[in-house]
Amino acid sequence: MKAVVIHSAKDLRVEEREVDALSTGQVEVAIEAGGICGSDLHYYNHGGFGTVRVREPMILGHEVAGTIKALGAGVSGLAVGDRVAVSPSRPCSHCEYCLKGQQNHCLNMRFYGSAMPMPHIQGAFRQRLVAEAWQCHKVADGVSINEAAMAEPFAVTLHGVNRAGALTDKRVLVTGCGPIGALTIIAARAHGAREIVATDVMDAVLQKALEIGADRVINVADKPEELSAYSVGKGYFDVQFEASGNERAVRSGLEVLRPRSTVVQLGLGGDVSIPQNLVVAKEIEMKGTFRFHEEFGLAVDFISKRRVDLKPLLTGTFPLEEAVKAFETAGDRSRSMKVQLAF
């Protein structure tokens, strides 16, 4: 089979690899669509992020969907020909966090396409993927395989919404309108948000935010005063989903949040400085959010039942042989939201 392999920054290759052997409880999936994620771009552009570095060739990718081609012994509930979204999250189910129901914090997590451990966890950008049957979630007829491959990033935002608590009748601020920010808008709307205002520094992504459900968008590079106006009366918003990883976005959000509001940090960046006095005076709760677990099945259910429409976020699809071009396109925020590979 062919696979997309990162060797170092800007050294991305399409290589031949052996298909893994099929064992009890596993299925073989012909991968048909795979979305390029922000972490994939970090590996491609910089060879990693933070202290995480690529130290050996690693297959990238974790946003995938395809069709089951073979079943291992003992598999039930799935059949050859089923179209499935594959969860990249493989917790051990035995460590203290798994036993607490916090599988996203598993001490022995084997998440596809991760250079955190050594040897690295090989990813899912490959033509044939052997996965555990429980990772595979059937997709309804009529749902495109491209939509199915967006279940993973959508699950990330569903977990973020879960961390925020009930959103019914809440006023929501989303800072950063890349793929995760855009999906957060969709997730927040599906969970009953009363009003959603989105900010970014690029008009193209802000226009997309309007298309998918934001009530108002603000380009904070051009008109920061439009966001600042919400600070009157100790603030306006009940929840901020921070999806940019930018310190200025965090600080400007704190200014316009109401007392006893919540910040959920989705975006990854470097260390930031925050005005602690403002957090204390307004009694603001600051929460992190990391990956997902049960939300993956919920994401597939939302997509399959047409409770959400993720199609507007798909910018384009590139054949496997044009992987480098796909990664370069995905890294251009001025013209790309979600770019996928076709296998």
ROVO-387312 format. One record per residue: residue in three letters; x, z, y of N, C-alpha, C in turn. Coordinates in steps of 0.02 Angstrom, whole numbers, padded with zeros to 5 digits, always signed. Example, Ala and Ser with C-alpha at 12.3 -4.5 7.8 and 13.67 -1.06 7.14 Angstrom:
ala+00660+00390-00284+00615+00390-00225+00660+00390-00165/ser+00642+00354-00112+00684+00357-00053+00645+00394+00002/
***
This chain:
met+00042+00000-00059+00000+00000+00000+00044+00000+00062/lys+00013-00015+00119+00048-00012+00183+00028+00051+00220/ala+00076+00079+00258+00063+00140+00295+00098+00136+00363/val+00072+00173+00412+00102+00175+00479+00146+00237+00483/val+00212+00226+00491+00261+00280+00485+00301+00287+00549/ile+00305+00350+00574+00346+00364+00632+00414+00390+00608/his+00468+00363+00636+00536+00385+00619+00566+00427+00676/ser+00552+00408+00737+00574+00444+00796+00535+00415+00855/ala+00547+00441+00915+00512+00416+00973+00520+00341+00980/lys+00464+00306+00987+00461+00233+00995+00486+00194+00934/asp+00494+00228+00878+00514+00195+00816+00458+00201+00765/leu+00408+00157+00772+00349+00156+00730+00352+00095+00685/arg+00343+00105+00620+00350+00050+00573+00291+00047+00525/val+00273-00013+00504+00225-00022+00450+00265-00033+00386/glu+00259+00013+00339+00302+00013+00280+00260+00014+00216/glu+00292-00007+00162+00261-00003+00096+00271+00067+00067/arg+00219+00096+00041+00221+00162+00009+00182+00160-00056/glu+00200+00204-00102+00163+00209-00165+00098+00247-00153/val+00046+00227-00190-00018+00263-00188-00011+00326-00230/asp-00035+00382-00203-00031+00445-00240-00073+00442-00304/ala-00053+00481-00354-00091+00484-00416-00156+00522-00405/leu-00208+00501-00440-00274+00531-00434-00280+00588-00483/ser-00298+00648-00459-00303+00707-00501-00375+00732-00504/thr-00385+00784-00544-00452+00814-00551-00478+00837-00484/gly-00541+00820-00470-00573+00842-00408-00556+00800-00348/gln-00520+00745-00358-00500+00703-00303-00533+00634-00305/val-00531+00599-00248-00557+00531-00244-00505+00488-00210/glu-00506+00423-00225-00463+00376-00191-00506+00337-00142/val-00484+00337-00079-00522+00306-00025-00483+00247+00004/ala-00516+00190+00008-00487+00134+00044-00501+00145+00119/ile-00449+00165+00155-00457+00179+00226-00471+00113+00263/glu-00522+00114+00306-00542+00054+00342-00535+00060+00418/ala-00539+00122+00443-00532+00133+00515-00496+00198+00528/gly-00451+00198+00577-00415+00258+00595-00404+00261+00670/gly-00425+00316+00701-00418+00323+00773-00351+00354+00792/ile-00322+00328+00846-00258+00354+00871-00273+00413+00917/cys-00244+00470+00899-00257+00533+00935-00201+00548+00984/gly-00213+00596+01028-00162+00617+01075-00099+00642+01041/ser-00107+00678+00985-00047+00702+00950-00008+00644+00919/asp-00043+00593+00894-00009+00533+00870+00033+00502+00925/leu+00004+00500+00986+00040+00471+01043+00100+00513+01062/his+00095+00579+01056+00153+00622+01070+00210+00607+01021/tyr+00194+00599+00958+00245+00582+00908+00276+00514+00925/tyr+00233+00466+00944+00257+00399+00958+00300+00396+01022/asn+00276+00427+01074+00310+00422+01139+00370+00470+01146/his+00364+00529+01115+00415+00580+01127+00447+00608+01064/gly+00425+00586+01006+00453+00612+00944+00425+00681+00926/gly+00372+00703+00962+00342+00767+00948+00314+00798+01012/phe+00300+00863+01009+00274+00899+01068+00296+00971+01062/gly+00314+01001+01120+00338+01069+01119+00399+01075+01074/thr+00398+01123+01030+00454+01133+00983+00445+01092+00919/val+00388+01058+00912+00375+01018+00852+00409+00950+00859/arg+00453+00934+00813+00490+00871+00814+00485+00835+00747/val+00485+00769+00750+00489+00729+00689+00560+00733+00662/arg+00567+00760+00602+00633+00768+00572+00644+00725+00510/glu+00591+00691+00490+00595+00644+00434+00538+00594+00443/pro+00542+00535+00412+00488+00486+00419+00421+00516+00398/met+00370+00504+00439+00304+00534+00426+00249+00484+00440/ile+00203+00478+00393+00143+00438+00404+00100+00474+00455/leu+00079+00438+00506+00037+00467+00558-00037+00464+00540/gly-00078+00493+00583-00150+00481+00578-00190+00536+00544/his-00248+00552+00575-00293+00601+00543-00367+00588+00560/glu-00381+00536+00599-00451+00518+00615-00471+00457+00574/val-00494+00466+00512-00503+00409+00468-00570+00409+00432/ala-00589+00349+00411-00649+00340+00370-00639+00278+00327/gly-00674+00276+00270-00666+00218+00225-00716+00221+00169/thr-00700+00185+00115-00746+00178+00058-00712+00204-00006/ile-00748+00243-00044-00721+00270-00106-00713+00215-00158/lys-00652+00212-00187-00636+00161-00238-00628+00189-00308/ala-00614+00254-00314-00605+00284-00380-00618+00358-00376/leu-00643+00387-00432-00658+00458-00436-00614+00491-00488/gly-00588+00549-00473-00552+00589-00522-00601+00627-00566/ala-00576+00658-00618-00618+00697-00663-00651+00755-00625/gly-00713+00769-00643-00748+00826-00616-00779+00817-00548/val-00776+00757-00520-00805+00745-00454-00880+00731-00461/ser-00921+00766-00422-00993+00755-00422-01016+00749-00350/gly-01072+00717-00340-01100+00709-00273-01072+00651-00234/leu-01022+00617-00261-00994+00557-00231-00990+00502-00283/ala-00990+00440-00259-00988+00383-00305-00944+00329-00277/val-00917+00288-00321-00879+00229-00299-00925+00187-00255/gly-00900+00167-00198-00939+00128-00150-00967+00169-00093/asp-00965+00236-00099-00988+00277-00043-00941+00270+00017/arg-00971+00265+00075-00932+00263+00138-00926+00335+00164/val-00865+00356+00178-00854+00426+00195-00808+00433+00256/ala-00820+00487+00293-00772+00511+00343-00731+00565+00307/val-00666+00564+00317-00622+00610+00281-00595+00663+00329/ser-00611+00726+00314-00584+00780+00355-00509+00787+00341/pro-00468+00790+00393-00396+00797+00383-00374+00870+00372/ser-00423+00916+00377-00408+00987+00374-00409+01011+00302/arg-00353+01037+00277-00348+01059+00208-00321+01130+00205/pro-00363+01180+00220-00341+01250+00216-00332+01272+00144/cys-00295+01326+00134-00278+01348+00066-00335+01385+00033/ser-00381+01414+00072-00438+01453+00047-00418+01520+00016/his-00355+01541+00023-00332+01603-00008-00301+01652+00041/cys-00276+01629+00098-00241+01673+00144-00291+01718+00181/glu-00266+01767+00219-00309+01815+00252-00357+01782+00302/tyr-00336+01728+00335-00379+01697+00384-00433+01655+00350/cys-00416+01620+00297-00466+01583+00259-00520+01631+00232/leu-00498+01688+00207-00546+01736+00179-00590+01768+00232/lys-00568+01765+00296-00609+01789+00351-00656+01735+00378/gly-00652+01674+00350-00692+01619+00377-00661+01586+00437/gln-00596+01597+00447-00560+01567+00502-00510+01515+00474/gln-00538+01466+00437-00496+01419+00402-00452+01377+00449/asn-00473+01369+00511-00432+01330+00558-00367+01365+00574/his-00361+01429+00556-00299+01467+00567-00262+01480+00502/cys-00278+01442+00450-00247+01450+00384-00171+01453+00390/leu-00141+01500+00355-00069+01509+00356-00033+01454+00317/asn-00070+01420+00274-00040+01367+00232-00075+01301+00241/met-00097+01288+00302-00135+01227+00318-00094+01164+00304/arg-00128+01115+00273-00097+01050+00262-00139+00998+00299/phe-00129+00995+00365-00168+00950+00408-00131+00884+00412/tyr-00167+00829+00399-00136+00763+00396-00095+00747+00459/gly-00036+00719+00448+00005+00694+00502+00034+00748+00547/ser+00061+00802+00516+00088+00857+00554+00162+00868+00538/ala+00203+00871+00591+00274+00884+00583+00291+00958+00590/met+00240+01000+00594+00253+01072+00602+00293+01100+00543/pro+00271+01089+00481+00311+01114+00425+00364+01063+00404/met+00409+01086+00362+00459+01042+00332+00461+01055+00257/pro+00449+01005+00215+00437+00935+00233+00371+00926+00270/his+00368+00871+00309+00308+00859+00349+00248+00844+00306/ile+00189+00854+00335+00126+00836+00302+00111+00764+00318/gln+00114+00722+00268+00103+00650+00278+00031+00637+00299/gly+00022+00588+00343-00044+00575+00372-00086+00525+00334/ala-00139+00502+00367-00190+00462+00334-00193+00389+00358/phe-00145+00368+00399-00143+00297+00418-00111+00257+00362/arg-00149+00246+00310-00125+00210+00250-00185+00174+00219/gln-00170+00123+00180-00225+00084+00152-00262+00119+00096/arg-00229+00164+00060-00261+00203+00008-00243+00276+00017/leu-00294+00319+00020-00285+00390+00030-00318+00427-00028/val-00279+00468-00063-00307+00511-00115-00321+00579-00083/ala-00385+00598-00081-00407+00658-00047-00448+00702-00095/glu-00454+00765-00077-00499+00809-00115-00570+00787-00101/ala-00612+00791-00153-00681+00769-00144-00716+00807-00088/trp-00700+00872-00080-00734+00912-00029-00714+00892+00042/gln-00661+00852+00050-00643+00827+00116-00688+00770+00138/cys-00722+00738+00091-00757+00675+00105-00831+00688+00118/his-00855+00662+00174-00924+00671+00195-00957+00603+00200/lys-01010+00593+00162-01044+00529+00160-01074+00512+00228/val-01070+00448+00244-01096+00423+00308-01159+00382+00294/ala-01209+00389+00336-01272+00354+00326-01265+00279+00332/asp-01308+00244+00296-01310+00171+00302-01326+00153+00374/gly-01295+00100+00398-01307+00077+00466-01259+00106+00517/val-01222+00158+00497-01171+00187+00541-01106+00150+00528/ser-01076+00123+00581-01014+00085+00571-00957+00131+00550/ile-00909+00102+00515-00851+00140+00493-00810+00164+00553/asn-00815+00128+00608-00779+00148+00669-00809+00212+00698/glu-00875+00217+00697-00907+00278+00720-00889+00336+00674/ala-00889+00323+00609-00873+00375+00561-00803+00403+00573/ala-00756+00360+00592-00687+00382+00604-00681+00426+00666/met-00734+00430+00707-00732+00474+00765-00759+00543+00750/ala-00776+00556+00687-00802+00622+00669-00750+00677+00682/glu-00686+00662+00671-00635+00714+00679-00628+00737+00752/pro-00617+00692+00800-00612+00717+00869-00678+00747+00894/phe-00734+00722+00869-00798+00751+00889-00803+00822+00862/ala-00778+00834+00801-00778+00901+00773-00736+00949+00815/val-00681+00924+00843-00640+00965+00887-00682+00991+00946/thr-00722+00946+00975-00762+00967+01033-00821+01010+01013/leu-00849+00999+00953-00903+01042+00930-00877+01114+00920/his-00815+01120+00896-00786+01187+00889-00774+01218+00958/gly-00753+01177+01006-00745+01202+01074-00810+01227+01104/val-00864+01189+01092-00930+01210+01115-00951+01275+01080/asn-00935+01281+01017-00950+01342+00980-00915+01402+01010/arg-00852+01392+01032-00814+01446+01063-00844+01467+01130/ala-00878+01421+01163-00907+01437+01229-00970+01480+01223/gly-01002+01479+01166-01066+01513+01159-01124+01468+01178/ala-01183+01495+01182-01243+01455+01196-01237+01418+01262/leu-01253+01354+01262-01250+01313+01322-01319+01297+01351/thr-01371+01319+01318-01438+01303+01342-01448+01325+01414/asp-01467+01277+01456-01481+01288+01527-01418+01306+01568/lys-01358+01295+01540-01297+01311+01576-01272+01252+01617/arg-01238+01268+01673-01204+01217+01713-01132+01213+01689/val-01111+01153+01672-01047+01143+01638-01001+01098+01680/leu-00938+01119+01684-00886+01079+01715-00837+01056+01661/val-00825+00991+01657-00775+00963+01611-00719+00934+01652/thr-00659+00962+01645-00601+00937+01682-00556+00898+01635/gly-00548+00834+01650-00511+00788+01607-00558+00748+01564/cys-00559+00682+01575-00608+00639+01540-00575+00588+01494/gly-00521+00609+01461-00495+00569+01406-00543+00573+01347/pro-00521+00552+01287-00566+00552+01229-00597+00621+01215/ile-00557+00674+01217-00584+00741+01202-00631+00763+01257/gly-00614+00752+01320-00659+00770+01374-00725+00732+01370/ala-00721+00667+01354-00781+00627+01349-00825+00651+01291/leu-00794+00666+01235-00832+00691+01177-00861+00760+01192/thr-00827+00799+01233-00854+00864+01253-00918+00856+01294/ile-00919+00806+01336-00981+00792+01374-01038+00779+01326/ile-01026+00738+01276-01078+00722+01227-01099+00784+01189/ala-01050+00824+01168-01065+00885+01129-01103+00935+01171/ala-01083+00944+01234-01117+00992+01278-01189+00971+01291/arg-01200+00906+01301-01268+00881+01312-01311+00893+01250/ala-01282+00881+01191-01319+00890+01129-01337+00964+01118/his-01298+01009+01148-01311+01080+01140-01349+01111+01198/gly-01381+01069+01239-01429+01094+01287-01403+01110+01356/ala-01344+01085+01374-01319+01097+01442-01368+01069+01493/arg-01380+01107+01546-01427+01087+01598-01397+01035+01644/glu-01334+01044+01662-01300+00999+01709-01227+00994+01690/ile-01200+00933+01693-01129+00922+01675-01096+00883+01732/val-01044+00913+01760-01002+00880+01810-00934+00870+01778/ala-00907+00810+01785-00842+00793+01755-00792+00773+01809/thr-00729+00793+01800-00677+00774+01847-00618+00741+01811/asp-00585+00699+01848-00524+00667+01824-00489+00637+01886/val-00434+00602+01874-00399+00570+01930-00402+00494+01924/met-00440+00469+01875-00445+00397+01865-00518+00375+01864/asp-00534+00326+01905-00603+00303+01912-00630+00272+01847/ala-00587+00239+01809-00611+00205+01749-00640+00254+01698/val-00605+00309+01687-00631+00358+01638-00690+00396+01666/leu-00692+00404+01731-00749+00438+01762-00813+00395+01756/gln-00805+00331+01762-00862+00286+01752-00889+00292+01681/lys-00843+00297+01633-00864+00305+01563-00900+00372+01554/ala-00876+00423+01588-00909+00489+01584-00981+00486+01607/leu-00994+00447+01659-01063+00438+01682-01105+00402+01630/glu-01075+00353+01598-01112+00313+01548-01133+00355+01489/ile-01094+00405+01471-01108+00443+01410-01145+00508+01423/gly-01162+00523+01487-01205+00580+01498-01187+00629+01552/ala-01131+00621+01587-01117+00667+01643-01166+00654+01699/asp-01187+00708+01733-01233+00701+01789-01197+00679+01852/arg-01135+00700+01859-01096+00683+01918-01022+00681+01898/val-00984+00638+01931-00911+00636+01919-00875+00640+01986/ile-00816+00670+01985-00776+00679+02045-00704+00659+02031/asn-00678+00614+02072-00607+00598+02069-00571+00649+02112/val-00539+00698+02080-00509+00753+02117-00443+00733+02150/ala-00417+00674+02134-00358+00650+02170-00379+00622+02238/asp-00436+00590+02240-00460+00559+02303-00503+00606+02345/lys-00546+00646+02310-00594+00688+02347-00597+00758+02318/pro-00542+00796+02323-00543+00864+02295-00594+00909+02329/glu-00611+00893+02391-00659+00935+02428-00728+00934+02396/glu-00744+00880+02358-00810+00877+02326-00816+00929+02270/leu-00761+00944+02237-00762+00997+02187-00759+01065+02222/ser-00718+01072+02273-00712+01136+02308-00779+01160+02337/ala-00823+01113+02353-00888+01132+02381-00928+01177+02334/tyr-00913+01173+02269-00950+01214+02220-00927+01287+02220/ser-00877+01305+02260-00852+01374+02261-00895+01420+02304/val-00941+01392+02343-00985+01432+02386-01025+01483+02345/gly-01031+01543+02371-01071+01595+02337-01040+01619+02273/lys-00975+01624+02270-00937+01646+02211-00937+01596+02154/gly-00958+01535+02167-00953+01485+02114-01020+01459+02091/tyr-01017+01408+02049-01077+01372+02029-01083+01363+01953/phe-01027+01351+01919-01029+01333+01848-01026+01394+01803/asp-01061+01387+01746-01062+01441+01696-01006+01433+01645/val-00986+01371+01632-00935+01357+01581-00890+01301+01606/gln-00826+01309+01596-00778+01254+01607-00746+01236+01541/phe-00749+01172+01523-00710+01146+01467-00651+01109+01497/glu-00591+01137+01488-00531+01110+01519-00496+01065+01467/ala-00499+00999+01479-00475+00952+01429-00415+00911+01453/ser-00385+00932+01509-00329+00893+01536-00261+00925+01521/gly-00259+00990+01511-00196+01025+01502-00156+01031+01566/asn-00190+01020+01623-00158+01019+01688-00171+01084+01725/glu-00118+01114+01752-00125+01179+01787-00173+01175+01846/arg-00170+01121+01884-00213+01115+01943-00287+01113+01922/ala-00301+01082+01864-00370+01080+01840-00394+01149+01821/val-00350+01188+01790-00369+01257+01772-00383+01298+01835/arg-00339+01294+01883-00346+01334+01944-00407+01313+01985/ser-00417+01248+01992-00476+01225+02031-00540+01243+01996/gly-00539+01245+01929-00599+01265+01892-00616+01338+01903/leu-00565+01381+01904-00577+01452+01915-00610+01465+01983/glu-00593+01423+02032-00621+01431+02099-00697+01418+02100/val-00721+01374+02056-00792+01354+02060-00834+01383+02004/leu-00805+01427+01963-00843+01461+01911-00877+01522+01939/arg-00936+01536+01912-00974+01595+01931-00945+01658+01899/pro-00961+01717+01926-00941+01779+01892-00967+01781+01820/arg-00926+01808+01776-00941+01814+01704-00952+01747+01670/ser-00917+01697+01694-00919+01631+01663-00863+01626+01611/thr-00858+01567+01580-00811+01557+01525-00771+01494+01535/val-00706+01499+01522-00662+01441+01519-00642+01430+01447/val-00652+01369+01422-00629+01351+01355-00574+01298+01363/gln-00514+01315+01340-00457+01271+01349-00448+01226+01289/leu-00463+01161+01298-00453+01111+01246-00389+01071+01255/gly-00371+01056+01317-00313+01015+01330-00249+01052+01318/leu-00200+01016+01291-00134+01045+01277-00085+01023+01331/gly-00048+01071+01357+00003+01055+01407+00059+01106+01401/gly+00098+01113+01454+00151+01163+01454+00124+01230+01477/asp+00169+01276+01492+00149+01341+01520+00118+01331+01588/val+00067+01370+01603+00033+01364+01668+00030+01432+01701/ser+00024+01432+01766+00016+01492+01805-00056+01496+01830/ile-00088+01552+01819-00158+01559+01840-00165+01619+01888/pro-00213+01615+01933-00225+01671+01980-00262+01728+01944/gln-00225+01777+01920-00254+01831+01881-00305+01871+01921/asn-00293+01879+01986-00340+01917+02027-00410+01885+02026/leu-00411+01818+02024-00476+01783+02023-00510+01793+01956/val-00471+01790+01902-00499+01802+01835-00528+01872+01831/val-00492+01921+01857-00514+01990+01855-00576+02001+01899/ala-00572+01976+01962-00626+01988+02009-00692+01956+01987/lys-00688+01898+01955-00749+01864+01932-00767+01881+01859/glu-00724+01922+01827-00736+01940+01756-00743+01878+01712/ile-00698+01831+01723-00700+01768+01686-00669+01776+01617/glu-00701+01748+01567-00674+01747+01499-00636+01682+01488/met-00574+01687+01465-00533+01628+01450-00523+01625+01375/lys-00543+01568+01346-00541+01560+01273-00502+01497+01254/gly-00464+01503+01201-00433+01444+01172-00478+01416+01118/thr-00464+01355+01098-00500+01325+01042-00452+01281+01003/phe-00452+01288+00937-00401+01255+00896-00433+01222+00835/arg-00428+01157+00833-00454+01117+00776-00527+01133+00762/phe-00545+01144+00698-00615+01151+00677-00615+01168+00603/his-00673+01181+00575-00681+01183+00502-00750+01158+00484/glu-00800+01202+00486-00867+01181+00466-00896+01129+00514/glu-00867+01124+00574-00894+01076+00623-00884+01003+00602/phe-00838+00990+00555-00829+00920+00534-00893+00893+00501/gly-00921+00932+00455-00983+00911+00424-01039+00903+00474/leu-01041+00947+00524-01092+00942+00577-01082+00878+00617/ala-01019+00862+00632-01005+00800+00669-01031+00739+00632/val-01018+00736+00567-01041+00679+00527-01117+00677+00526/asp-01149+00736+00523-01222+00739+00523-01250+00714+00589/phe-01220+00735+00645-01242+00711+00711-01237+00635+00715/ile-01181+00609+00691-01170+00536+00695-01218+00499+00649/ser-01226+00524+00587-01268+00490+00538-01341+00489+00558/lys-01364+00543+00590-01434+00549+00610-01448+00521+00679/arg-01396+00490+00709-01402+00458+00775-01422+00508+00829/arg-01401+00570+00821-01414+00620+00873-01365+00612+00930/val-01310+00577+00918-01262+00560+00971-01241+00487+00963/asp-01219+00457+01017-01195+00389+01015-01123+00388+01039/leu-01076+00377+00993-01005+00377+01010-00978+00307+01020/lys-01018+00257+01007-00994+00187+01011-00965+00169+01079/pro-00992+00194+01135-00964+00174+01200-00891+00196+01210/leu-00867+00242+01169-00799+00267+01178-00746+00224+01143/leu-00768+00178+01100-00720+00136+01064-00697+00079+01108/thr-00634+00082+01127-00605+00031+01172-00589-00033+01134/gly-00559-00026+01075-00539-00085+01038-00511-00066+00970/thr-00507-00117+00926-00480-00108+00859-00425-00159+00847/phe-00368-00136+00821-00311-00178+00808-00296-00180+00733/pro-00275-00239+00707-00255-00241+00637-00193-00199+00625/leu-00186-00176+00564-00130-00133+00545-00063-00162+00566/glu-00055-00227+00560+00008-00259+00576+00026-00254+00650/glu-00023-00239+00693-00012-00232+00764-00013-00159+00786/ala+00013-00116+00743+00010-00044+00756+00046-00025+00821/val+00104-00055+00833+00141-00038+00894+00100-00057+00956/lys+00070-00116+00955+00028-00138+01011-00031-00091+01020/ala-00060-00069+00965-00116-00023+00968-00095+00042+01001/phe-00037+00069+00983-00013+00132+01012+00002+00124+01086/glu+00031+00067+01105+00045+00056+01175-00020+00051+01216/thr-00070+00018+01187-00134+00012+01220-00168+00080+01226/ala-00166+00119+01172-00197+00185+01173-00166+00231+01225/gly-00103+00221+01239-00068+00263+01288-00082+00244+01360/asp-00117+00190+01371-00133+00167+01439-00203+00192+01458/arg-00206+00248+01493-00271+00279+01509-00312+00237+01556/ser-00280+00191+01591-00318+00150+01639-00364+00100+01604/arg-00351+00086+01541-00393+00037+01506-00414+00057+01436/ser-00398+00119+01415-00414+00138+01347-00445+00207+01343/met-00496+00213+01301-00526+00277+01285-00506+00294+01213/lys-00537+00261+01165-00519+00272+01094-00501+00206+01063/val-00439+00202+01039-00413+00142+01005-00406+00157+00931/gln-00428+00111+00889-00425+00120+00817-00385+00064+00783/leu-00359+00081+00724-00327+00032+00681-00375+00013+00625/ala-00371-00051+00606-00409-00075+00549-00362-00085+00490/phe-00378-00056+00433-00333-00058+00376-00352-00110+00323/
***
